Every structure is written in structure tokens, then in C-alpha cells.
Amino acid sequence: MKRWTLGAMLLTVACNAPIEADEEVQESSQESPLVPGVPCADGSMEQIFSGGMAGCAGAVPWSNRASLCAAGFRPATAREWDTLFNGLAPAHNYWTNDDLRYTGASGACSVTYVSGTACPAGQPMRVCTASGNDAEGNQCNWKGCGLLANSPNRFFGGCAGNNTAGTLCVPRGCADGTIEQTFSRGMVGCAGGMTWANRAALCGPGYRVATAAEWVNLRGATAPTHHYWTSDDLKYTGTSTACFVSTTSGTACPAGSPMRVCKAAGADPEGNTCNWGHCGYNALPPPNAYFGGCAGNPTAGSLCIPTSGCADGTVEQVFTNNLVGCGGAVTWPNRDTLCAPGWSASAATTWTGQHGSAAPLFNYWTGDNLRYLGSGSNSCAVSTTSGTACTTNQPMRLCTPGGTDAFGNQCNWTHCGYQTNTPDHFFGGCNGNQFAGTLCRR
């Protein structure tokens, strides 16, 4: 199984002395197909970009794009490509997960989500080599296109008559594509043998290392099966048989070796150890919060949790109490696909209670199949129970003040209230407006 490990580990443990370690990060070799943690389903990795995104060569139709990604990986979005390719040109033609349209002409073009011209069904714009051709026989008759603007060039192209491509794949949760444990609200356990300083390297795109408090609140009744770092430099109080950890009080461990989450007993499958265990959080057990460590135990895996609430690791707007706006252009049945694991489309009432005076910067679906009341923009309201239903899968939603957004989503009604015309809660829509981003809540 693929794991992130530390090479040439040299440990010096003394009373209250820092632990010295060579922190060079290495990856175990990948030579056989279908190895867990390899991004591509056939065990290959044609290209590796930043954030764990990989280019998986192949020649499959868009409908089968996910088949080229290994377990633990999914097709990347166009925005993830834009964020993670880091200037590296594609060596193969790759599908993204978006049904991309086009504007312009080859060499002076852009791909879009809603506006522009749709390609033939199953042949959306994609990421293309500079020549448009690749070793697998895939072709792009347009190339050199940007994302939402002609420049800078983001290597998009396609579309009509170009039926196949490889796929860009990104990990789900853990940087190596494996997830050892799943907890509530999207928190995952990512096994490994990493120093505390490099703990974030085990988390995939759109994930960060969880805090100790998040571990306590989200693990439920699940015990750890591996040793995991949290993001906190935890101190300890007590003895090896009666202890608790804290971020503020107690005795500090040697530098780079704070208390962490530990499995019930012994070393974990990656060889990490905890000389103390079964410690509580801010108080002596019960309950046992599975904290332990510290001196002489320099490596562990990491607990990772979604960073932003949006599936592509970005966030367009942050509101209060874990409410975020995730820009995109998806149909209402697919609204949750824009939300990170552990997040889902928010109820309209959550928006009305939390947005204050903030207006949406993008058009966002809520989780409700909203109806409309009134006569038009600025004189309207939405409701989950009364009023007129919109066309199927085109309910009222949150809309920018002008009705359109950067993704090309549109609202023909705007500035509607909730249940009553006033106050304005920025609802709108509905018929003929098929796409939007999503308001996501954890």
C-alpha cells in the first residue's frame, strides 16, 4: 500500500530535548498496476501536477471519464485544473468533470459553463496538448483556450468530432488517494509516517489538518485505527495511565513531537508509536479521547477535514456558521456535487438567518425546491409551500443583484424576499434558468 514515509530517520531522544530527524519526504515505489494510492486506475501516472492532481492517459468517452481514476480519486473540475496545473502543459488530452462550452475561435477562445456554444452531446471542451493530438490517438480541433476568458491560455480545446480523451484525477480527502477511516462531516483519517511539521502533506486538495477539538466533536464513537496528527501543538498533564491534553496548559512535548490521536494500543500499521495513550481532552478521562504520544514518537498520519466547504477546494464567499457559497454551473439535481464531503446544499431559511446584508456574488442553489409569488423582480417572494412551482429542476434560487454571474448563470427575476416581498433576500430565478452554483453548509 502506498504511504508517505520518512527516509533515513535518525532519532535522538533526551530528557526535554528536541527530536532531530531527517525530514526528507519520499514516496514508496509504484511498479505494479492497481496499487492502492496510485491516481490512475491502471496503476500508471502519466503526469503529476500540484495538489495531488494527476493526468491519466487513455481514450474513453466523456461518460466514462471516471473509469480512468483509481479508487479514492475522482475527475478534476476545470477550476481545479486552473488552480493546480502550476504552468505545466498537458502531455495528453484530458477530460475534466465539467460539460464545458466554447466561445471565440481556435487560438483565441475560452471555455464556459453556461454561456457560449454547447459541443455535441458527450464531446465537451477539455484540456488539450499544444498540438491537439496525443499518443492515445485523441484529437482536439481547437486548442489554446482560456477558462472564462481567452487569456491566459489554460490549454482547453476540443470539441465536435473529438470523442475520446484521458482524465485529470484528484484525490478524495487524502493526498495519496486512500482513506483509512471516515468520520462525520467529511473528516477522514489519512495514514502515513510523517513528521508533525509536514502533517498537512497527507491531506488532499481542499482539505486541511483537523484540530483536536474537531476530532473530539466529529469522531462520534469511532476509535482510531492509526496514529494521527492534529493541527494543534498539544501539551500533556497527568501520568501515562491518567492523562489529558490541552492546547494551553500542561507540559510541552519535545519540539516537533506533540501529543496526537493514538490507536488503542501498540504501533500502527505504518510503524508509528505512542508511549502514552487513552488521554482525555482538557480533562482526565472519562471520556477517553484517544490522545497520546509524545517524546520519541516523531511520526504519524493526519486527520484531514474539508477546508472550504466546496468540492474543488475553492470558496467564492464565506458567510457565518459554516455557510459558504460555491460558484459553479450545475443543474439543481446536481447541486450537492459542488459541496465538499460532509457539506450539502443549505436550506433557504439558513441563508435568510445568516447572510446579514451580504449579497450573493454568484447565483446559488439552495436545498429547497422553491416556488415563487408576486409579479416580477423587486416585487416577489419565494416559498417552499405556497405560490407557483417553477419548471421541473429549475426552482427559485439565490441570485446576484444583476441576475447574472461570472459563470454565465442567469436569473430572470431578482430581489425577491422569503415568504414576503420584503426584506429583499436576493432570491430569484426561475423558468429557463437551468444552472447555478450552490450554497453549502456543514
N, C-alpha and C positions, 0 to 999 in steps of 0.2 A: 504494500500500500504506500502511495506517495506521502511523504511527510517532509515538512520543513525541519531541518536539523542543524545543529551547530558542529562545524568541523574543528578538529584539533583543540578540543576543550581541555583547558588546563585550569584546575581549581586550587586556590589557596584559601583555606578557611582558618581563621584565627578568631580569638575572642574579640567581638565587636570590630573586627577588621573587615574591610570591603572584600568581596569576592572578585578575583581577577579572572577574566575569561576572554578568549579569542572569540569575537562575535561575528566572524565571517560566516555569512549565510550561504548554505549550499542546498542544492536540490538533489534528491536521490535520482539515479538514472532511470530513464524510461525507454525500454527497448522492445517490450512485447505489447501487442495490441490489447485493447480493453483493460488497461491498467487503471484502477480507480484513481481519480485525481487528474488524469490527462484530459485536457479540454475537449478533444475530438473523439467521436465515437469509435473510430478505427484505430485509436491509440497514437495517432500522429499529431504533430503540431507544426503546421506549415509556417506560421508566423506568430510571434508573441508580441503584443503591444503592452501598453501600461495598464495597471489595474487588473491584471489577470486576463484581459481580453485576448482571445486567440483567433487566428484565421484558420478555418478548417476547410481545406480544398475539397472539391467534389463537383458533381454535375447532377444536381437534383432540382426538381421544380420548386417554386416558392412554397407550395403547400406542404412540402416535405422538408423544409429548411431545418426544423428542429431535429431531424433524424441524424444530422451530422454532428450534433453536440452530444458529448458524453453525459452520463448520469451526473447530476449536480451542476450542470451548465445549461444555459438557455440561449436562444438567439439574442444578440445585442440589438438595441434600438439604434436608430440613426443618430440620435443625440449622444448616445454612449460612444459610438464611433467618433463623432466630432470631438468629444471630450477626451477620449483615451488613445487615439491613434498616434498622438505625440509627434506628428510630422512624418511618420513612416509610411511610405507609399505602399499600397497593396500589391502583393506579388501574384495574387489570384483574384478572380471576380467573386464577390461575397454578397449573399443576401443579408439584409437587416430584417428586423421583425416588423417593419412598417410598410404599409401599402402606399409607397411614395409616388407622387405625380411629378410632372415636369413643367417648366416654363423656359422660354428662350430658344436657343439653337445650340447645337453641339459646339463645345468650347466656350460658349457664352450663355450658360444655362444654370438653373438651380432646380433642386427638388423641393417639393412642398407636400403638405399633408392633406389639405382640403382644396385650396385654390389651384389654378393651373389645369393641365390636361391629364386625365387618367390614362394610364397604359392599358393595353388589353388585359383582361382578367388573368391573374396568375403570372403576370410579367411586369411587376412594378420596377421602378428605378432601384438601383442597388449600388454597391461600391465596386469600382472597376479599375483594372490596371491602366497604366498610361496609354497603352496601345489599344485597349479594349478587348484583347484576347488573352487567354491563359493556357496553361499546359493541359488542362482538362477538356479543352475544346469549347469552353464557354465564350460568348461574344457579347460585346456592348457596342451598339451602333452609335450611341452618344457617350461622351466621356468628358472628364474635366469639369463637372458641375459642382456648384456650391450647395450649401444647405440653407434654404430660405433666401439666399442671395447669390448672385453669380460669382462673387468673390468673397473670401478666398476660396480657392479650389479645394474641395473636400473629396475629390475622386469619385463622385457619384456619376452614374450613367445608366445606360440601357436604351430602349425598353422593348418596343414592338419587335417580335421575331427572336428575341433573346430569352429563351425558355428556361435555361438552367444556370446554376451558379453554385459556389460553395457557400459557407455560412460563417459569419462572425459570432463567436460564442463567448459568453461571460459567465463567471461562477455565481452560484446562488449562495450567498452568505459567507462561505469560507474560501480563502484565496486559492486553495488547491482543488476546489470543486467538490470536496467531500464535506459532509456534515455528520459529525459523530453523535450529536444529541440536538433535539429540538425542544424548546421550551415555549412558554406562552409569549404572545405579542411579537413574534419574529426573532426572539433571542435564540442563538444557536451556539453549540459548543464545537470549537474547531481545535482538534487535537494537533499536537506538534511538540517540538523540543526547542523553544525559542526563548531568548533572554527577555527579561521584562522590558528593557529598552526597545526591543524590536517586536513587542507583543502585537502591535497593530498590523504587522505584515501578514498575520494569519487571517485577517478579515478581508473579505472580497469587496469589490466596488459597491459603494453605497452603504457600507457597514463600518461601525467603529467598535472599539473595545467597550464592553458594558461596565458600568460602575458596580461597586459592591452592593449598593442599595438596590440597583436594578436586579442583580442576581437574587437577593433576598425576596424581592417583591414579585418576580416573574417565574421563579423555578417551580412554584407550586409544591407538590410533594415529591418531585423528582430529585433523586440523588445523582451527583456527578459520577460518571464512569471514567473520567480522565481528570488530570490536574489542569486547572485553567487560571490564567492571569485575569484580574480585573484591571480597570484603568487607575485604581487608587493605590497609593503608596501606604499600605496598611501596616499599622503597628499592632503589638500584641500586649495583652495583660493576662496574668494568671500563670498556670502551670500546664504541662503537656496533657494533663487529664482534666483540667478545668480552666478553660481559656476563652477569651473573646478578642475580637479585632475591632479597631476603630481607625478612622481617618485623622483623628485629632489628638487622642491621648494614648498613653502606654509607651512601650519600649520599641524603638525602631529596629528593624532587622538590618543586617549588613547591606550596604549600598547595592542596589540592583537585585535584591532578593527579598522583596516584601512578602507578607502573608498573602495567600491566594486561596482559591477554591480547590479542595482536595477530595479525591475519591475516598471511600470509607477506610481503606487500609492498603498499605503497600505501594509499590511502584505502579505506575500506569503502563499501558502497552507501549508507550514511547520511551519508557525508562526514566521518566521524571519521578522525583521522590518528594515526600513531605514528612519531616521528622516530627511535627506536631499535626494534629488533626482534630476534627469534631469540635471546632471552636464556634462560639456564637458570634453575633453581630451586635456590638455596643452593649452587650450584657452576657453574663455567663449562661450557658445552656441550662434548662431547655429554653427555646428550641435550638437544636444543633443546626447551624447554618453551613456546616461543612468547610469552614475556613481552616487553614493550617499553613505550614511552612516551617522555618524560614531560613536560617543560616545553613549553608551547604546545599541548598536546593535552588540552583540558579536557573532552571529552565521549566517551562510548562507550555501548555496550549493556551488558547484565549477564548473568552466568552465574547461573542460579537452580536451586535444589535443594529437594526437599520438606522442609518444616520439621519435621513431627512424625511422619511415617510413616502418618498417617491421611488418607484421601482427602478428608475435609471440612475439613482444616486444624486440627482439634482433636486433643487426645490425652488420653485418660482416665487412663492410667498409663504411666510411664516406668520400664523396668527397665534392666539393664545391656547394653552392647554392641549398641546399635541394636535393642533389643527393646521394643515398645510395645503397649499394649492399646488397641484402638479400639472404643469402645462402639457398639452398633447392634443391629438386629434383622433379620438376613438369613438365608436358608437356607444350608445347607452348600455347595451348588454355587456360591453367590454370595459366598462368604466373602472372596475377594480383592477384591471391589468396595469393601470398607471400607478397604483399604490404599492408600496413596499410590502414584503411579507410581514404579517401582523397588523397591517393597516387596511382599511377598507373605506369605501365611499361614505362620507359623513351624511347624517340626517340634516335636512334643511333647518330644523329648529336649532341644531348646534351652531350653524352659521349665524342665525339671527341673534343668538345669545352671546356670541363671542367676537364677531368681527368689528364691533365698535363703529367707528366712522370709516374704516378701511374699505375701499372699493376693490373689486377683483381686477387684477391686471390681465387675466386671461379668462376665457369662458370655461366654466367648470360644471360638470355633472355633480349632483348630489345623489344620495342613495334612494331618493324618493321619486315616485312616478307622479310628478307634479302636474296639476291641472291649472287652468287659467280662468280668471274672472276679470271683467272690465271691457274697455273699448279700444285700448291701444297703449302705446308707450306713455309713461308718466301718469296713466290713469288705469292701473291694473293691479292685480294681486294673484298670488298662487296659493294653492291649497292641495293637501293630499286627499281630501274627501269631497269637496264641493267644486262646482264650476264645470268647465268643458274640458274633456280629455283631448290631448294633442294626438297627432298621428302616432301609431304604434312605434315605440322605441325612439320617439322624439319629444320627450317631456320638457316642460319648462326647466330652466337651469339658472345658474349664476352667470351674469353677463357683464362685460366691461361697459363703462358708461356709453361708449360709442357703438357697442354691439359687435364689433369685430376684434380679433386679436392677431398676434404675430403668426399664429399657425393657420390663419385663414378661416377660423371658425366664425360663424355669424349668428346673430340673434335679431329677428325681425321686430320683436318687441323688447323694450328695455325699461329699466327703472320701475319695476313692479315691487310691491310690498309682499309681506307674508300674511295671508288671511284677509288683510285690509290694504287699501291702496297706499296708505301712509303708516309708518315711515317707509321711505324707499330702502329696500334691502337688496337692490340690484339683481332681482330675478328678471328673467325674460325667456325668449325663445319664440315659437316652438315649431310649427309645421314647416318643413323644408330645411330645417337646421339640424343636420344629422350628426354632427361631430362636436366634440368639446374635450377639454381636459377633465380632471377630476379633483374635487375637494376631498382630501383624505384625512382620516382620523385614526389614531391608535387607540 
